[in-house]
């Protein structure tokens, strides 16, 4: 039996998952303006982004920059 499960596309889900917590009051309006498709892409990109940052030895972007710059559209699995 297969059941369809709705994903949690809430800001709280993003905030809980994103590794660098800063300025939620500025991030939430950005999140709320995003399409469901982009919210899903964003949530799915966080784990590959964490691995990318670790491989490169760089700091995580502020969540506001991550959202504003649409960093979630990058394929972090293919970036060195």
mmCIF file of the N, C-alpha and C atoms, coordinates in Angstrom:
data_MODEL
# 
_entry.id   MODEL 
# 
loop_
_atom_site.group_PDB 
_atom_site.id 
_atom_site.type_symbol 
_atom_site.label_atom_id 
_atom_site.label_alt_id 
_atom_site.label_comp_id 
_atom_site.label_asym_id 
_atom_site.label_entity_id 
_atom_site.label_seq_id 
_atom_site.pdbx_PDB_ins_code 
_atom_site.Cartn_x 
_atom_site.Cartn_y 
_atom_site.Cartn_z 
_atom_site.occupancy 
_atom_site.B_iso_or_equiv 
_atom_site.pdbx_formal_charge 
_atom_site.auth_seq_id 
_atom_site.auth_comp_id 
_atom_site.auth_asym_id 
_atom_site.auth_atom_id 
_atom_site.pdbx_PDB_model_num 
ATOM 1   N N  . UNK A 1 1  ? 0.853  -1.174 0.000  1.00 0.00 ? 1  UNK A N  1 
ATOM 2   C CA . UNK A 1 1  ? 0.000  0.000  0.000  1.00 0.00 ? 1  UNK A CA 1 
ATOM 3   C C  . UNK A 1 1  ? 0.901  1.240  0.000  1.00 0.00 ? 1  UNK A C  1 
ATOM 4   N N  . UNK A 1 2  ? 0.612  2.153  -0.897 1.00 0.00 ? 2  UNK A N  1 
ATOM 5   C CA . UNK A 1 2  ? 1.362  3.402  -1.005 1.00 0.00 ? 2  UNK A CA 1 
ATOM 6   C C  . UNK A 1 2  ? 0.455  4.549  -0.580 1.00 0.00 ? 2  UNK A C  1 
ATOM 7   N N  . UNK A 1 3  ? 0.986  5.377  0.310  1.00 0.00 ? 3  UNK A N  1 
ATOM 8   C CA . UNK A 1 3  ? 0.230  6.540  0.751  1.00 0.00 ? 3  UNK A CA 1 
ATOM 9   C C  . UNK A 1 3  ? 0.969  7.800  0.364  1.00 0.00 ? 3  UNK A C  1 
ATOM 10  N N  . UNK A 1 4  ? 0.214  8.789  -0.072 1.00 0.00 ? 4  UNK A N  1 
ATOM 11  C CA . UNK A 1 4  ? 0.799  10.077 -0.393 1.00 0.00 ? 4  UNK A CA 1 
ATOM 12  C C  . UNK A 1 4  ? 0.905  10.883 0.898  1.00 0.00 ? 4  UNK A C  1 
ATOM 13  N N  . UNK A 1 5  ? 2.094  11.388 1.152  1.00 0.00 ? 5  UNK A N  1 
ATOM 14  C CA . UNK A 1 5  ? 2.331  12.161 2.364  1.00 0.00 ? 5  UNK A CA 1 
ATOM 15  C C  . UNK A 1 5  ? 2.720  13.574 1.972  1.00 0.00 ? 5  UNK A C  1 
ATOM 16  N N  . UNK A 1 6  ? 2.064  14.543 2.581  1.00 0.00 ? 6  UNK A N  1 
ATOM 17  C CA . UNK A 1 6  ? 2.382  15.941 2.298  1.00 0.00 ? 6  UNK A CA 1 
ATOM 18  C C  . UNK A 1 6  ? 3.672  16.313 3.025  1.00 0.00 ? 6  UNK A C  1 
ATOM 19  N N  . UNK A 1 7  ? 4.552  16.970 2.310  1.00 0.00 ? 7  UNK A N  1 
ATOM 20  C CA . UNK A 1 7  ? 5.787  17.432 2.918  1.00 0.00 ? 7  UNK A CA 1 
ATOM 21  C C  . UNK A 1 7  ? 5.535  18.719 3.691  1.00 0.00 ? 7  UNK A C  1 
ATOM 22  N N  . UNK A 1 8  ? 6.316  18.907 4.716  1.00 0.00 ? 8  UNK A N  1 
ATOM 23  C CA . UNK A 1 8  ? 6.215  20.127 5.514  1.00 0.00 ? 8  UNK A CA 1 
ATOM 24  C C  . UNK A 1 8  ? 7.039  21.208 4.835  1.00 0.00 ? 8  UNK A C  1 
ATOM 25  N N  . UNK A 1 9  ? 6.377  22.130 4.180  1.00 0.00 ? 9  UNK A N  1 
ATOM 26  C CA . UNK A 1 9  ? 7.049  23.215 3.472  1.00 0.00 ? 9  UNK A CA 1 
ATOM 27  C C  . UNK A 1 9  ? 6.989  24.517 4.273  1.00 0.00 ? 9  UNK A C  1 
ATOM 28  N N  . UNK A 1 10 ? 6.851  24.390 5.565  1.00 0.00 ? 10 UNK A N  1 
ATOM 29  C CA . UNK A 1 10 ? 6.751  25.578 6.417  1.00 0.00 ? 10 UNK A CA 1 
ATOM 30  C C  . UNK A 1 10 ? 8.124  26.216 6.637  1.00 0.00 ? 10 UNK A C  1 
ATOM 31  N N  . UNK A 1 11 ? 8.097  27.470 7.021  1.00 0.00 ? 11 UNK A N  1 
ATOM 32  C CA . UNK A 1 11 ? 9.329  28.167 7.363  1.00 0.00 ? 11 UNK A CA 1 
ATOM 33  C C  . UNK A 1 11 ? 10.008 27.460 8.533  1.00 0.00 ? 11 UNK A C  1 
ATOM 34  N N  . UNK A 1 12 ? 9.234  26.978 9.476  1.00 0.00 ? 12 UNK A N  1 
ATOM 35  C CA . UNK A 1 12 ? 9.793  26.293 10.637 1.00 0.00 ? 12 UNK A CA 1 
ATOM 36  C C  . UNK A 1 12 ? 10.590 25.069 10.215 1.00 0.00 ? 12 UNK A C  1 
ATOM 37  N N  . UNK A 1 13 ? 10.125 24.376 9.200  1.00 0.00 ? 13 UNK A N  1 
ATOM 38  C CA . UNK A 1 13 ? 10.857 23.214 8.687  1.00 0.00 ? 13 UNK A CA 1 
ATOM 39  C C  . UNK A 1 13 ? 12.201 23.649 8.107  1.00 0.00 ? 13 UNK A C  1 
ATOM 40  N N  . UNK A 1 14 ? 12.197 24.729 7.341  1.00 0.00 ? 14 UNK A N  1 
ATOM 41  C CA . UNK A 1 14 ? 13.447 25.264 6.797  1.00 0.00 ? 14 UNK A CA 1 
ATOM 42  C C  . UNK A 1 14 ? 14.375 25.675 7.927  1.00 0.00 ? 14 UNK A C  1 
ATOM 43  N N  . UNK A 1 15 ? 13.849 26.422 8.881  1.00 0.00 ? 15 UNK A N  1 
ATOM 44  C CA . UNK A 1 15 ? 14.665 26.975 9.959  1.00 0.00 ? 15 UNK A CA 1 
ATOM 45  C C  . UNK A 1 15 ? 15.279 25.855 10.804 1.00 0.00 ? 15 UNK A C  1 
ATOM 46  N N  . UNK A 1 16 ? 14.524 24.814 11.025 1.00 0.00 ? 16 UNK A N  1 
ATOM 47  C CA . UNK A 1 16 ? 15.013 23.677 11.813 1.00 0.00 ? 16 UNK A CA 1 
ATOM 48  C C  . UNK A 1 16 ? 16.134 22.945 11.073 1.00 0.00 ? 16 UNK A C  1 
ATOM 49  N N  . UNK A 1 17 ? 16.067 22.909 9.761  1.00 0.00 ? 17 UNK A N  1 
ATOM 50  C CA . UNK A 1 17 ? 17.004 22.142 8.944  1.00 0.00 ? 17 UNK A CA 1 
ATOM 51  C C  . UNK A 1 17 ? 18.251 22.926 8.567  1.00 0.00 ? 17 UNK A C  1 
ATOM 52  N N  . UNK A 1 18 ? 18.127 24.223 8.341  1.00 0.00 ? 18 UNK A N  1 
ATOM 53  C CA . UNK A 1 18 ? 19.265 25.015 7.885  1.00 0.00 ? 18 UNK A CA 1 
ATOM 54  C C  . UNK A 1 18 ? 20.289 25.147 9.007  1.00 0.00 ? 18 UNK A C  1 
ATOM 55  N N  . UNK A 1 19 ? 21.577 24.917 8.719  1.00 0.00 ? 19 UNK A N  1 
ATOM 56  C CA . UNK A 1 19 ? 22.579 24.818 9.784  1.00 0.00 ? 19 UNK A CA 1 
ATOM 57  C C  . UNK A 1 19 ? 23.001 26.126 10.443 1.00 0.00 ? 19 UNK A C  1 
ATOM 58  N N  . UNK A 1 20 ? 22.823 27.252 9.802  1.00 0.00 ? 20 UNK A N  1 
ATOM 59  C CA . UNK A 1 20 ? 23.315 28.525 10.331 1.00 0.00 ? 20 UNK A CA 1 
ATOM 60  C C  . UNK A 1 20 ? 22.112 29.409 10.625 1.00 0.00 ? 20 UNK A C  1 
ATOM 61  N N  . UNK A 1 21 ? 21.827 29.615 11.877 1.00 0.00 ? 21 UNK A N  1 
ATOM 62  C CA . UNK A 1 21 ? 20.619 30.346 12.270 1.00 0.00 ? 21 UNK A CA 1 
ATOM 63  C C  . UNK A 1 21 ? 20.945 31.812 12.522 1.00 0.00 ? 21 UNK A C  1 
ATOM 64  N N  . UNK A 1 22 ? 20.321 32.685 11.727 1.00 0.00 ? 22 UNK A N  1 
ATOM 65  C CA . UNK A 1 22 ? 20.543 34.114 11.882 1.00 0.00 ? 22 UNK A CA 1 
ATOM 66  C C  . UNK A 1 22 ? 19.405 34.881 11.212 1.00 0.00 ? 22 UNK A C  1 
ATOM 67  N N  . UNK A 1 23 ? 18.862 35.874 11.870 1.00 0.00 ? 23 UNK A N  1 
ATOM 68  C CA . UNK A 1 23 ? 17.846 36.780 11.345 1.00 0.00 ? 23 UNK A CA 1 
ATOM 69  C C  . UNK A 1 23 ? 16.573 36.095 10.828 1.00 0.00 ? 23 UNK A C  1 
ATOM 70  N N  . UNK A 1 24 ? 15.899 35.310 11.655 1.00 0.00 ? 24 UNK A N  1 
ATOM 71  C CA . UNK A 1 24 ? 14.674 34.660 11.171 1.00 0.00 ? 24 UNK A CA 1 
ATOM 72  C C  . UNK A 1 24 ? 13.608 35.660 10.733 1.00 0.00 ? 24 UNK A C  1 
ATOM 73  N N  . UNK A 1 25 ? 13.575 36.829 11.370 1.00 0.00 ? 25 UNK A N  1 
ATOM 74  C CA . UNK A 1 25 ? 12.566 37.827 11.017 1.00 0.00 ? 25 UNK A CA 1 
ATOM 75  C C  . UNK A 1 25 ? 12.759 38.361 9.601  1.00 0.00 ? 25 UNK A C  1 
ATOM 76  N N  . UNK A 1 26 ? 13.981 38.301 9.069  1.00 0.00 ? 26 UNK A N  1 
ATOM 77  C CA . UNK A 1 26 ? 14.213 38.742 7.684  1.00 0.00 ? 26 UNK A CA 1 
ATOM 78  C C  . UNK A 1 26 ? 14.066 37.585 6.707  1.00 0.00 ? 26 UNK A C  1 
ATOM 79  N N  . UNK A 1 27 ? 14.233 36.367 7.184  1.00 0.00 ? 27 UNK A N  1 
ATOM 80  C CA . UNK A 1 27 ? 14.150 35.197 6.305  1.00 0.00 ? 27 UNK A CA 1 
ATOM 81  C C  . UNK A 1 27 ? 12.716 34.742 6.057  1.00 0.00 ? 27 UNK A C  1 
ATOM 82  N N  . UNK A 1 28 ? 11.904 34.837 7.071  1.00 0.00 ? 28 UNK A N  1 
ATOM 83  C CA . UNK A 1 28 ? 10.533 34.321 6.944  1.00 0.00 ? 28 UNK A CA 1 
ATOM 84  C C  . UNK A 1 28 ? 9.755  34.961 5.798  1.00 0.00 ? 28 UNK A C  1 
ATOM 85  N N  . UNK A 1 29 ? 9.795  36.287 5.622  1.00 0.00 ? 29 UNK A N  1 
ATOM 86  C CA . UNK A 1 29 ? 9.065  36.868 4.478  1.00 0.00 ? 29 UNK A CA 1 
ATOM 87  C C  . UNK A 1 29 ? 9.601  36.374 3.130  1.00 0.00 ? 29 UNK A C  1 
ATOM 88  N N  . UNK A 1 30 ? 10.910 36.137 3.047  1.00 0.00 ? 30 UNK A N  1 
ATOM 89  C CA . UNK A 1 30 ? 11.475 35.601 1.801  1.00 0.00 ? 30 UNK A CA 1 
ATOM 90  C C  . UNK A 1 30 ? 10.923 34.207 1.533  1.00 0.00 ? 30 UNK A C  1 
ATOM 91  N N  . UNK A 1 31 ? 10.879 33.394 2.572  1.00 0.00 ? 31 UNK A N  1 
ATOM 92  C CA . UNK A 1 31 ? 10.355 32.030 2.454  1.00 0.00 ? 31 UNK A CA 1 
ATOM 93  C C  . UNK A 1 31 ? 8.896  32.054 2.005  1.00 0.00 ? 31 UNK A C  1 
ATOM 94  N N  . UNK A 1 32 ? 8.124  32.928 2.624  1.00 0.00 ? 32 UNK A N  1 
ATOM 95  C CA . UNK A 1 32 ? 6.689  32.975 2.333  1.00 0.00 ? 32 UNK A CA 1 
ATOM 96  C C  . UNK A 1 32 ? 6.387  33.414 0.909  1.00 0.00 ? 32 UNK A C  1 
ATOM 97  N N  . UNK A 1 33 ? 7.296  34.144 0.269  1.00 0.00 ? 33 UNK A N  1 
ATOM 98  C CA . UNK A 1 33 ? 7.106  34.578 -1.114 1.00 0.00 ? 33 UNK A CA 1 
ATOM 99  C C  . UNK A 1 33 ? 7.482  33.496 -2.127 1.00 0.00 ? 33 UNK A C  1 
ATOM 100 N N  . UNK A 1 34 ? 8.182  32.456 -1.676 1.00 0.00 ? 34 UNK A N  1 
ATOM 101 C CA . UNK A 1 34 ? 8.652  31.411 -2.592 1.00 0.00 ? 34 UNK A CA 1 
ATOM 102 C C  . UNK A 1 34 ? 7.505  30.499 -3.025 1.00 0.00 ? 34 UNK A C  1 
ATOM 103 N N  . UNK A 1 35 ? 7.633  29.953 -4.215 1.00 0.00 ? 35 UNK A N  1 
ATOM 104 C CA . UNK A 1 35 ? 6.656  28.971 -4.695 1.00 0.00 ? 35 UNK A CA 1 
ATOM 105 C C  . UNK A 1 35 ? 6.866  27.662 -3.945 1.00 0.00 ? 35 UNK A C  1 
ATOM 106 N N  . UNK A 1 36 ? 5.862  26.807 -3.970 1.00 0.00 ? 36 UNK A N  1 
ATOM 107 C CA . UNK A 1 36 ? 6.001  25.496 -3.325 1.00 0.00 ? 36 UNK A CA 1 
ATOM 108 C C  . UNK A 1 36 ? 7.137  24.707 -3.957 1.00 0.00 ? 36 UNK A C  1 
ATOM 109 N N  . UNK A 1 37 ? 7.277  24.820 -5.262 1.00 0.00 ? 37 UNK A N  1 
ATOM 110 C CA . UNK A 1 37 ? 8.359  24.117 -5.968 1.00 0.00 ? 37 UNK A CA 1 
ATOM 111 C C  . UNK A 1 37 ? 9.721  24.563 -5.436 1.00 0.00 ? 37 UNK A C  1 
ATOM 112 N N  . UNK A 1 38 ? 9.917  25.872 -5.287 1.00 0.00 ? 38 UNK A N  1 
ATOM 113 C CA . UNK A 1 38 ? 11.194 26.380 -4.780 1.00 0.00 ? 38 UNK A CA 1 
ATOM 114 C C  . UNK A 1 38 ? 11.409 26.016 -3.319 1.00 0.00 ? 38 UNK A C  1 
ATOM 115 N N  . UNK A 1 39 ? 10.356 26.014 -2.525 1.00 0.00 ? 39 UNK A N  1 
ATOM 116 C CA . UNK A 1 39 ? 10.482 25.594 -1.131 1.00 0.00 ? 39 UNK A CA 1 
ATOM 117 C C  . UNK A 1 39 ? 10.954 24.140 -1.060 1.00 0.00 ? 39 UNK A C  1 
ATOM 118 N N  . UNK A 1 40 ? 10.369 23.307 -1.888 1.00 0.00 ? 40 UNK A N  1 
ATOM 119 C CA . UNK A 1 40 ? 10.770 21.902 -1.924 1.00 0.00 ? 40 UNK A CA 1 
ATOM 120 C C  . UNK A 1 40 ? 12.223 21.765 -2.364 1.00 0.00 ? 40 UNK A C  1 
ATOM 121 N N  . UNK A 1 41 ? 12.613 22.473 -3.421 1.00 0.00 ? 41 UNK A N  1 
ATOM 122 C CA . UNK A 1 41 ? 14.005 22.445 -3.880 1.00 0.00 ? 41 UNK A CA 1 
ATOM 123 C C  . UNK A 1 41 ? 14.939 22.905 -2.777 1.00 0.00 ? 41 UNK A C  1 
ATOM 124 N N  . UNK A 1 42 ? 14.541 23.942 -2.081 1.00 0.00 ? 42 UNK A N  1 
ATOM 125 C CA . UNK A 1 42 ? 15.368 24.493 -1.010 1.00 0.00 ? 42 UNK A CA 1 
ATOM 126 C C  . UNK A 1 42 ? 15.568 23.456 0.090  1.00 0.00 ? 42 UNK A C  1 
ATOM 127 N N  . UNK A 1 43 ? 14.495 22.862 0.555  1.00 0.00 ? 43 UNK A N  1 
ATOM 128 C CA . UNK A 1 43 ? 14.617 21.866 1.617  1.00 0.00 ? 43 UNK A CA 1 
ATOM 129 C C  . UNK A 1 43 ? 15.458 20.668 1.180  1.00 0.00 ? 43 UNK A C  1 
ATOM 130 N N  . UNK A 1 44 ? 15.307 20.265 -0.067 1.00 0.00 ? 44 UNK A N  1 
ATOM 131 C CA . UNK A 1 44 ? 16.079 19.129 -0.576 1.00 0.00 ? 44 UNK A CA 1 
ATOM 132 C C  . UNK A 1 44 ? 17.544 19.476 -0.791 1.00 0.00 ? 44 UNK A C  1 
ATOM 133 N N  . UNK A 1 45 ? 17.859 20.749 -0.939 1.00 0.00 ? 45 UNK A N  1 
ATOM 134 C CA . UNK A 1 45 ? 19.240 21.149 -1.212 1.00 0.00 ? 45 UNK A CA 1 
ATOM 135 C C  . UNK A 1 45 ? 20.086 21.315 0.049  1.00 0.00 ? 45 UNK A C  1 
ATOM 136 N N  . UNK A 1 46 ? 19.469 21.362 1.202  1.00 0.00 ? 46 UNK A N  1 
ATOM 137 C CA . UNK A 1 46 ? 20.211 21.690 2.424  1.00 0.00 ? 46 UNK A CA 1 
ATOM 138 C C  . UNK A 1 46 ? 21.254 20.633 2.762  1.00 0.00 ? 46 UNK A C  1 
ATOM 139 N N  . UNK A 1 47 ? 20.920 19.377 2.720  1.00 0.00 ? 47 UNK A N  1 
ATOM 140 C CA . UNK A 1 47 ? 21.911 18.335 3.054  1.00 0.00 ? 47 UNK A CA 1 
ATOM 141 C C  . UNK A 1 47 ? 23.075 18.326 2.060  1.00 0.00 ? 47 UNK A C  1 
ATOM 142 N N  . UNK A 1 48 ? 22.823 18.357 0.736  1.00 0.00 ? 48 UNK A N  1 
ATOM 143 C CA . UNK A 1 48 ? 23.954 18.465 -0.195 1.00 0.00 ? 48 UNK A CA 1 
ATOM 144 C C  . UNK A 1 48 ? 24.778 19.735 0.036  1.00 0.00 ? 48 UNK A C  1 
ATOM 145 N N  . UNK A 1 49 ? 24.117 20.833 0.409  1.00 0.00 ? 49 UNK A N  1 
ATOM 146 C CA . UNK A 1 49 ? 24.827 22.081 0.697  1.00 0.00 ? 49 UNK A CA 1 
ATOM 147 C C  . UNK A 1 49 ? 25.738 21.919 1.908  1.00 0.00 ? 49 UNK A C  1 
ATOM 148 N N  . UNK A 1 50 ? 25.255 21.257 2.952  1.00 0.00 ? 50 UNK A N  1 
ATOM 149 C CA . UNK A 1 50 ? 26.082 21.017 4.143  1.00 0.00 ? 50 UNK A CA 1 
ATOM 150 C C  . UNK A 1 50 ? 27.338 20.217 3.777  1.00 0.00 ? 50 UNK A C  1 
ATOM 151 N N  . UNK A 1 51 ? 27.164 19.186 2.947  1.00 0.00 ? 51 UNK A N  1 
ATOM 152 C CA . UNK A 1 51 ? 28.322 18.372 2.526  1.00 0.00 ? 51 UNK A CA 1 
ATOM 153 C C  . UNK A 1 51 ? 29.285 19.193 1.673  1.00 0.00 ? 51 UNK A C  1 
ATOM 154 N N  . UNK A 1 52 ? 28.750 20.048 0.801  1.00 0.00 ? 52 UNK A N  1 
ATOM 155 C CA . UNK A 1 52 ? 29.563 20.922 -0.041 1.00 0.00 ? 52 UNK A CA 1 
ATOM 156 C C  . UNK A 1 52 ? 30.405 21.867 0.821  1.00 0.00 ? 52 UNK A C  1 
ATOM 157 N N  . UNK A 1 53 ? 29.789 22.480 1.792  1.00 0.00 ? 53 UNK A N  1 
ATOM 158 C CA . UNK A 1 53 ? 30.499 23.403 2.694  1.00 0.00 ? 53 UNK A CA 1 
ATOM 159 C C  . UNK A 1 53 ? 31.610 22.661 3.439  1.00 0.00 ? 53 UNK A C  1 
ATOM 160 N N  . UNK A 1 54 ? 31.312 21.467 3.885  1.00 0.00 ? 54 UNK A N  1 
ATOM 161 C CA . UNK A 1 54 ? 32.313 20.673 4.604  1.00 0.00 ? 54 UNK A CA 1 
ATOM 162 C C  . UNK A 1 54 ? 33.473 20.301 3.679  1.00 0.00 ? 54 UNK A C  1 
ATOM 163 N N  . UNK A 1 55 ? 33.169 19.879 2.451  1.00 0.00 ? 55 UNK A N  1 
ATOM 164 C CA . UNK A 1 55 ? 34.232 19.526 1.485  1.00 0.00 ? 55 UNK A CA 1 
ATOM 165 C C  . UNK A 1 55 ? 35.137 20.711 1.205  1.00 0.00 ? 55 UNK A C  1 
ATOM 166 N N  . UNK A 1 56 ? 34.544 21.869 1.047  1.00 0.00 ? 56 UNK A N  1 
ATOM 167 C CA . UNK A 1 56 ? 35.287 23.077 0.693  1.00 0.00 ? 56 UNK A CA 1 
ATOM 168 C C  . UNK A 1 56 ? 35.942 23.750 1.890  1.00 0.00 ? 56 UNK A C  1 
ATOM 169 N N  . UNK A 1 57 ? 35.507 23.413 3.087  1.00 0.00 ? 57 UNK A N  1 
ATOM 170 C CA . UNK A 1 57 ? 36.049 24.043 4.276  1.00 0.00 ? 57 UNK A CA 1 
ATOM 171 C C  . UNK A 1 57 ? 35.690 25.508 4.380  1.00 0.00 ? 57 UNK A C  1 
ATOM 172 N N  . UNK A 1 58 ? 34.467 25.844 3.952  1.00 0.00 ? 58 UNK A N  1 
ATOM 173 C CA . UNK A 1 58 ? 34.002 27.229 3.979  1.00 0.00 ? 58 UNK A CA 1 
ATOM 174 C C  . UNK A 1 58 ? 32.845 27.368 4.975  1.00 0.00 ? 58 UNK A C  1 
ATOM 175 N N  . UNK A 1 59 ? 32.509 28.590 5.284  1.00 0.00 ? 59 UNK A N  1 
ATOM 176 C CA . UNK A 1 59 ? 31.405 28.852 6.208  1.00 0.00 ? 59 UNK A CA 1 
ATOM 177 C C  . UNK A 1 59 ? 30.066 28.782 5.473  1.00 0.00 ? 59 UNK A C  1 
ATOM 178 N N  . UNK A 1 60 ? 29.030 28.414 6.220  1.00 0.00 ? 60 UNK A N  1 
ATOM 179 C CA . UNK A 1 60 ? 27.678 28.436 5.666  1.00 0.00 ? 60 UNK A CA 1 
ATOM 180 C C  . UNK A 1 60 ? 27.253 29.878 5.429  1.00 0.00 ? 60 UNK A C  1 
ATOM 181 N N  . UNK A 1 61 ? 26.523 30.078 4.375  1.00 0.00 ? 61 UNK A N  1 
ATOM 182 C CA . UNK A 1 61 ? 25.934 31.402 4.135  1.00 0.00 ? 61 UNK A CA 1 
ATOM 183 C C  . UNK A 1 61 ? 24.860 31.648 5.182  1.00 0.00 ? 61 UNK A C  1 
ATOM 184 N N  . UNK A 1 62 ? 24.630 32.929 5.453  1.00 0.00 ? 62 UNK A N  1 
ATOM 185 C CA . UNK A 1 62 ? 23.475 33.272 6.276  1.00 0.00 ? 62 UNK A CA 1 
ATOM 186 C C  . UNK A 1 62 ? 22.238 32.756 5.548  1.00 0.00 ? 62 UNK A C  1 
ATOM 187 N N  . UNK A 1 63 ? 21.225 32.327 6.278  1.00 0.00 ? 63 UNK A N  1 
ATOM 188 C CA . UNK A 1 63 ? 20.030 31.813 5.597  1.00 0.00 ? 63 UNK A CA 1 
ATOM 189 C C  . UNK A 1 63 ? 19.371 32.847 4.690  1.00 0.00 ? 63 UNK A C  1 
ATOM 190 N N  . UNK A 1 64 ? 19.458 34.113 5.070  1.00 0.00 ? 64 UNK A N  1 
ATOM 191 C CA . UNK A 1 64 ? 18.876 35.162 4.223  1.00 0.00 ? 64 UNK A CA 1 
ATOM 192 C C  . UNK A 1 64 ? 19.584 35.195 2.862  1.00 0.00 ? 64 UNK A C  1 
ATOM 193 N N  . UNK A 1 65 ? 20.903 35.113 2.860  1.00 0.00 ? 65 UNK A N  1 
ATOM 194 C CA . UNK A 1 65 ? 21.666 35.097 1.612  1.00 0.00 ? 65 UNK A CA 1 
ATOM 195 C C  . UNK A 1 65 ? 21.395 33.852 0.802  1.00 0.00 ? 65 UNK A C  1 
ATOM 196 N N  . UNK A 1 66 ? 21.213 32.726 1.494  1.00 0.00 ? 66 UNK A N  1 
ATOM 197 C CA . UNK A 1 66 ? 20.912 31.464 0.822  1.00 0.00 ? 66 UNK A CA 1 
ATOM 198 C C  . UNK A 1 66 ? 19.583 31.557 0.075  1.00 0.00 ? 66 UNK A C  1 
ATOM 199 N N  . UNK A 1 67 ? 18.604 32.150 0.731  1.00 0.00 ? 67 UNK A N  1 
ATOM 200 C CA . UNK A 1 67 ? 17.288 32.293 0.099  1.00 0.00 ? 67 UNK A CA 1 
ATOM 201 C C  . UNK A 1 67 ? 17.282 33.391 -0.957 1.00 0.00 ? 67 UNK A C  1 
ATOM 202 N N  . UNK A 1 68 ? 17.814 34.552 -0.608 1.00 0.00 ? 68 UNK A N  1 
ATOM 203 C CA . UNK A 1 68 ? 17.788 35.700 -1.520 1.00 0.00 ? 68 UNK A CA 1 
ATOM 204 C C  . UNK A 1 68 ? 18.581 35.405 -2.803 1.00 0.00 ? 68 UNK A C  1 
ATOM 205 N N  . UNK A 1 69 ? 19.721 34.709 -2.648 1.00 0.00 ? 69 UNK A N  1 
ATOM 206 C CA . UNK A 1 69 ? 20.561 34.380 -3.795 1.00 0.00 ? 69 UNK A CA 1 
ATOM 207 C C  . UNK A 1 69 ? 20.137 33.118 -4.526 1.00 0.00 ? 69 UNK A C  1 
ATOM 208 N N  . UNK A 1 70 ? 19.053 32.523 -4.097 1.00 0.00 ? 70 UNK A N  1 
ATOM 209 C CA . UNK A 1 70 ? 18.527 31.279 -4.679 1.00 0.00 ? 70 UNK A CA 1 
ATOM 210 C C  . UNK A 1 70 ? 19.624 30.213 -4.798 1.00 0.00 ? 70 UNK A C  1 
ATOM 211 N N  . UNK A 1 71 ? 20.418 30.106 -3.752 1.00 0.00 ? 71 UNK A N  1 
ATOM 212 C CA . UNK A 1 71 ? 21.504 29.123 -3.725 1.00 0.00 ? 71 UNK A CA 1 
ATOM 213 C C  . UNK A 1 71 ? 20.973 27.700 -3.831 1.00 0.00 ? 71 UNK A C  1 
ATOM 214 N N  . UNK A 1 72 ? 19.760 27.482 -3.415 1.00 0.00 ? 72 UNK A N  1 
ATOM 215 C CA . UNK A 1 72 ? 19.142 26.164 -3.447 1.00 0.00 ? 72 UNK A CA 1 
ATOM 216 C C  . UNK A 1 72 ? 18.973 25.626 -4.869 1.00 0.00 ? 72 UNK A C  1 
ATOM 217 N N  . UNK A 1 73 ? 19.145 26.467 -5.862 1.00 0.00 ? 73 UNK A N  1 
ATOM 218 C CA . UNK A 1 73 ? 19.044 26.014 -7.250 1.00 0.00 ? 73 UNK A CA 1 
ATOM 219 C C  . UNK A 1 73 ? 20.346 25.379 -7.739 1.00 0.00 ? 73 UNK A C  1 
ATOM 220 N N  . UNK A 1 74 ? 21.429 25.536 -6.979 1.00 0.00 ? 74 UNK A N  1 
ATOM 221 C CA . UNK A 1 74 ? 22.708 24.915 -7.343 1.00 0.00 ? 74 UNK A CA 1 
ATOM 222 C C  . UNK A 1 74 ? 22.662 23.412 -7.109 1.00 0.00 ? 74 UNK A C  1 
ATOM 223 N N  . UNK A 1 75 ? 23.381 22.683 -7.927 1.00 0.00 ? 75 UNK A N  1 
ATOM 224 C CA . UNK A 1 75 ? 23.521 21.244 -7.716 1.00 0.00 ? 75 UNK A CA 1 
ATOM 225 C C  . UNK A 1 75 ? 24.812 21.031 -6.932 1.00 0.00 ? 75 UNK A C  1 
ATOM 226 N N  . UNK A 1 76 ? 24.724 21.042 -5.618 1.00 0.00 ? 76 UNK A N  1 
ATOM 227 C CA . UNK A 1 76 ? 25.895 20.959 -4.763 1.00 0.00 ? 76 UNK A CA 1 
ATOM 228 C C  . UNK A 1 76 ? 26.604 19.611 -4.864 1.00 0.00 ? 76 UNK A C  1 
ATOM 229 N N  . UNK A 1 77 ? 25.914 18.600 -5.354 1.00 0.00 ? 77 UNK A N  1 
ATOM 230 C CA . UNK A 1 77 ? 26.558 17.296 -5.543 1.00 0.00 ? 77 UNK A CA 1 
ATOM 231 C C  . UNK A 1 77 ? 27.575 17.337 -6.674 1.00 0.00 ? 77 UNK A C  1 
ATOM 232 N N  . UNK A 1 78 ? 27.413 18.270 -7.617 1.00 0.00 ? 78 UNK A N  1 
ATOM 233 C CA . UNK A 1 78 ? 28.323 18.354 -8.756 1.00 0.00 ? 78 UNK A CA 1 
ATOM 234 C C  . UNK A 1 78 ? 29.400 19.413 -8.580 1.00 0.00 ? 78 UNK A C  1 
ATOM 235 N N  . UNK A 1 79 ? 29.259 20.258 -7.557 1.00 0.00 ? 79 UNK A N  1 
ATOM 236 C CA . UNK A 1 79 ? 30.251 21.319 -7.321 1.00 0.00 ? 79 UNK A CA 1 
ATOM 237 C C  . UNK A 1 79 ? 31.376 20.777 -6.453 1.00 0.00 ? 79 UNK A C  1 
ATOM 238 N N  . UNK A 1 80 ? 32.586 21.242 -6.712 1.00 0.00 ? 80 UNK A N  1 
ATOM 239 C CA . UNK A 1 80 ? 33.727 20.806 -5.888 1.00 0.00 ? 80 UNK A CA 1 
ATOM 240 C C  . UNK A 1 80 ? 33.833 21.613 -4.642 1.00 0.00 ? 80 UNK A C  1 
# 
